[in-house]
Amino acid sequence: VWRWYLYRKGVCNAAAPNVAHLALAELERGLGERFALVTQNVDGLHLRAGNSLARTMQIHGNTDYMRPLAGDRTPIPIPAAVPRLGREDPISDEVWALLVDAKGGPTRPHVLWFDECYDEALFHFESSIRAATRAGLLIVIGTSGSTNLPMQVGSIVAQRGAPMIVINRDPSPFSRFAESSASGWFAHGGAGEHLPPMVERLLGEA
């Protein structure tokens, strides 16, 4: 497990935030406390683009973090001394010695696996639901709607009749929510195409 996730962490760390990430960071700066970001991404790019940890709910975790297998499960940063690994590179004893908690106990990657459940302490379940019950506008970007919590967020906003904008290259359950609502809009295409001008307009009206 660790070998794959350290490889994946290296791939994520080599990526750079794109114009859509930067637009969301700009939107947060403009809206302040009225902004909340619920993300399925585990690559940490939202934080690197400038979104705050306080308003970013990383509901599937973050590959830059690990957490103890026993006791206090609070995520801790993977030490900077852990090198980037290739897909087939073995983990040396020196690296294994870094992948431990403060007491020397074993850790695991801080990501939500398919057979695991959302909770508040690790994955912001209640906070995400609470944000959906208060949202004056929901922008859904790119997700297929194949996981439970994002679908709950979309369903709550749709049931409330709040405006919903869906940006996606393909139809999804969220695009159907948007198209069935008088205050919804399905923007067919990529986030880099639609989000920057959308943010500019939203901040102009804020």
Phi, psi and omega in degrees: 000310184297322182299316179297316184287330175291323173298314181296320177301317179297319177298315180296318182293333179281344179279157179241148176303141178261185185295332178289318175302314182295325178294320178294322176296321177295321179297319178297317179300325181283325185264337179061235185294346178279357185256140170216139180242118175254113186237139173273348183291139179251008187274352179074007185292330177298317180292320179291334177284340178125358174292148183276149176295327183295328183251008180249113181262101182273085193286350175245009177095198185205126184291350176277358185237158173226169176214152182297149176282339182224155177073223182295119184267012182302127179298143178231146181298140171293129184305142180298337180287348177289120185282164172287134181250146168285167185303325184253006182291137175285159175266123182284164176299326180295321179288317177304324181293341179271339185270054181227163177275185185298337180262007181085008181278163182290155179232174176223162175298144179272076176222154178272119178272162189297333181265012182252164184250151173292147167216175182281316187300320184257329191229015168060039183298302183296323179297321179293317178296318179298319178298322179294325181287344183250349190297133172271344177202135175244125173251120181252124187238111164079346186282149180275345182080026184269357178242158194291310187295314176302321178295322176298317179300311180297319181295319180297314180295319179296317180295329178283345182077017179286152179301142179222127175247129181242122177251118182197149176282341183228152174299152182207173173304327180290321178295327177290322173304311185295316184289339179271358183252142176293339181248023180249160179210130175258110178266102184282119180144195184268160180295322180296332179282314190265325192289314182304312177293330178295316179297318179301318180291317180298317181289333176290335180262350185291000000 
